[in-house]
Amino acid sequence: AGHRPVVLVGFSMGARVIYSCLKELARHQEIWEDHQQKKKLPPSRRKQKDNNQGEEQLKYIREPASIVEDAILMGTPNHISLKSWE
């Protein structure tokens, strides 16, 4: 099992699927970054949860954004607003 990033190429509905997956990957990246910031805080400044309930156990092998190197989307069936890319 290699750990090199992949290049995704999609046409038509395949491009739409890749776009949706990239949005989900971006969501996981934000979670990962927040978790990394919390790990840098001293224990006295971390928020304590009651009995650690609600605390997610992140089990990422590597940074989520490092999975995809490039994505090429062609002939997407629906328009994609510029705001959704932010």
ZIURDA-V55032 format. One record per residue. PHI is phi in whole degrees, 0 to 359 (none if undefined). D_FIRST is the distance of its C-alpha to the first C-alpha in Angstrom with 1 decimal. Layout:
# ZIURDA-V55032
PHI,D_FIRST + PHI,D_FIRST
This chain:
# ZIURDA-V55032
none,0.0 + 279,3.8 + 238,6.7 + 276,9.3 + 291,11.8 + 252,12.7 + 248,16.3 + 254,18.0 + 231,21.1 + 221,23.4 + 236,27.0 + 61,29.5 + 295,28.2 + 298,24.6 + 294,25.6 + 294,27.1 + 295,24.1 + 299,21.9 + 301,24.8 + 297,24.8 + 294,21.1 + 294,21.6 + 296,24.6 + 293,22.7 + 296,20.0 + 295,23.0 + 296,24.5 + 294,21.5 + 297,21.7 + 298,25.3 + 298,24.7 + 298,22.2 + 296,24.7 + 299,27.6 + 296,25.8 + 295,25.1 + 295,28.9 + 295,30.0 + 294,28.2 + 280,30.2 + 287,33.5 + 294,35.5 + 306,35.8 + 291,39.4 + 262,38.5 + 284,35.8 + 286,37.0 + 265,37.4 + 267,36.8 + 292,38.9 + 54,37.0 + 59,33.8 + 283,34.0 + 84,32.3 + 278,29.9 + 283,26.4 + 264,23.7 + 279,20.9 + 234,17.5 + 279,15.5 + 285,12.5 + 209,13.5 + 299,16.4 + 304,16.3 + 291,17.9 + 276,15.2 + 283,12.9 + 251,15.4 + 272,17.0 + 222,19.6 + 225,21.1 + 243,23.8 + 247,26.1 + 234,28.9 + 61,31.8 + 297,31.1 + 290,33.6 + 234,35.0 + 288,36.0 + 239,34.0 + 289,36.1 + 296,35.7 + 297,35.9 + 290,32.8 + 277,30.8 + 281,32.0
